[in-house]
Amino acid sequence: MENLNKNKEVKIGISKFSIGFDFIIVIIIFGIAFYSYFGKNNIKISIFLVIIGTLNLIYYLRKLSDTETKILINSRGINLESKFISWDEVKDINVEKLSSGKTYSEYLNIVTKKNKLFDIDITELNITGNKLLKTIEFYRK
């Protein structure tokens, strides 16, 4: 593992790159609304697209301003937003990839020895599922 030290901790949050990429969709929606209003003179479609674009803009700006750590990993255990699970309590950990058409979502699944399941969506985080599993494996030893 590169640059990992068991005395330190790994903080994982929302990926600003993926949100920035999705933000391009908002720009495209506003562009189509602008074209529809001035080029085609279709006010109804323009208003609809402006509403959709504004709602998406608000959503992405809220995500972009979210600097909270979603997963914290260290030699003692893993902290999932507000729930700490020590490595002694963990029975099984895996990453599940669910696809729907051309898109997919990744979930971190943690099962404790008391058979309690924690299912965390990691799709928008700044780490891949494989790298997250390798990081967990490194700290869990």
C-alpha positions, 0 to 999 in steps of 0.5 A: 500500500502506498503511503499508509501508516497504521498510526495514521487514519484514512478519511474518505469523503465525497469525490469533488471530481465526480460532482464537478463532472456531473455539474456539466450536465447542469450547464448542458440543461441551461444551454438547451433551455437558452436555445429553446427560448431564444432559438425555437421560441418555446417558452414552456420547454425553456421554463421546464428545463430551467426548473430542472437545471436549478434543482440539479444545480442546488443538489450539486452545490450542496454535495460540493459543499459537503466536506464531512468525512463519510468513512474513517479508517484506522488501526482500531476500526472503521467509523461510518459517518457516526457509527464506530465499529471496531475490527474485533466486532467485524465478521465480514466486509465486502464491496457489492457492485449493483448495475442498472443499465449503463450505470452502477453503484457500489456499496460497502457491506459490513456484517458484525459478529452480532449479524448486524448489517451496515450497507454504505453507498460508496459510489460518490466517494473519493475512493474505489471499492477495490482500493477501499477493500485494500485499505481496510485489509491493511488496517484490519491486520 
